[in-house]
Amino acid sequence: HLPFGIKNIPPGPNVFQILWNISLFVKKPHIALKNLSETYGPLISFRLGAQLVVVASSPLVVEEILKTHNRISSGRYLPSIYYNIPESSNASIVMSRECNDTWKNLRRIGQNYIFSTKAIESASEIRKTNVMEMLKFIKSKKEGKIVNIEHMVYATLTNIMTTLLTSRNLFGGGGEGEGANDKKVKAFLNEVVEDTSNLGLTDLFPILNVVDFWNKEKAKAIYQNVKFIWADIINERSATQGNPPTRAQDFLDILKENAYTDDEITSLLTEQLIAGTDSTTMSAVWLMTELIKNEEIMCRVREEIANQAIERNNTINESFLSECRYFQACIRETLRLHTPAPLGLPHRAIETCIVNNYVIPRDSIVLLNIWAIHVDSNNWEDAASFKPERFLEYPKVDVGGSRHFEYIPFGSGQRQCPGSNIALKSVQLVVAYLVHYFDWSLPDGMDPRKLSTTDKFSIILRKEEPLYLIPKLRNQYN
Ligand code: HEM
């Protein structure tokens, strides 16, 4: 018995319509879901086996979900494999099923040691050291040679993130992360993302839970691999715990002090590393892609950075980069057009609620098609073009996402990304160094205007073809 004017679950495709489009659904769900929202409206629903999935694709509906129903939409949906990985859902920020006391405590610790303005300021030396390593690596080993930009930026950002978390580098210094151990760690982390982000059979048909040996085996393997990544660092810290500190306290110290177990710490470090590096790396890769493609924009960015750097012995400094308005607009435009997390992370309705006059039942998966909102011509003029100027004209549309739901690269509401400011600082520093000190050309004399911007979905929106570029130290720095 629904109140007057309230309809049952949101409209959407039936199972045959989904199967008809299955290839697009699997390969590019953000596009498949956008297409469906054009047929069924800004709030759609469909069933995957036993599971109801609801998808919002307009600023108004997302605002209703994340703002009006902030508490109800604050649950996280976890694929069943998570429950088989020790401690992964008990001690987690990203994958906490609810905003419970553990989640609050961990977000508070994260705020103090990673996310706050103060923590970000005190980590500026860590960022600088690692970006200088990257610069040295290019100068000494890569001039005139092909560089895989994603690999190099990923290695740099991984070391920034792990130093922030544990005061230690994970990768062997400044390169493309191609050392034997680096490759192994990278493969393990990729596996964690791939294996835990897809719905398994037991998610679709919970009755299979009792015979789901395969899921349990996979979870065990994931757990062994992530243990391998952190074992040395955690063991070393346990051995020195209680000794007088010779460095500033870090995230790992504080987890130990708060009596988190080694399993919990392993899981927390892994999720922070994944959350902090993948999306940030891809933002830098997409920004470099757009700058290489658009020569005029590149020139304007270089000029803006150089004008500031000239007054400081031609060195780049984080504090002036945040004042380079056009460069900042380029970063914001990249996060719009190449939204790193196109469907955000899956929310879960913790209670039944009404959105846009439809019922969303408790425990539905709630997805936000951030990408669809960012490329919708109802929200953005000339939405498919890379036009940084739009963020000079609308400076109020910022990454916070609490007032302008047409721009929410970091989500909004209780589960909003706490790492947005670190991400912005890291992307701006890495890209500023790359464009200030080097000219970049494409292999085989390829025309930069023809550089592909086709994307590939895997929770994070990747560039389908790797970005290979050849660096040449710019004349004035020779
Ligand atoms: C450009 C880079 C980044 C983008 C686009 C991004 C985007 C997002 C999005 C869309 C969410 C989901 C919000 C929701 O559930 O509605 C999220 C969650 C999260 N992000 Fe980020 N993120 C980025 C970088 C970072 C960094 C650098 C860190 C850590 C240092 C980080 C840590 C987290 C955490 C811990 C969560 C989970 C929050 C929670 O569930 O309470 N992110 N991020």
Residues whose N, C-alpha, C, O or C-beta is under 5 A from the ligand:
A	BS01	HEM	I93 V94 Q272 A275 G276 S279 T280 S283 P340 A341 G344 L345 P409 F410 G411 S412 Q414 R415 Q416 C417 P418 G419 I422 A423
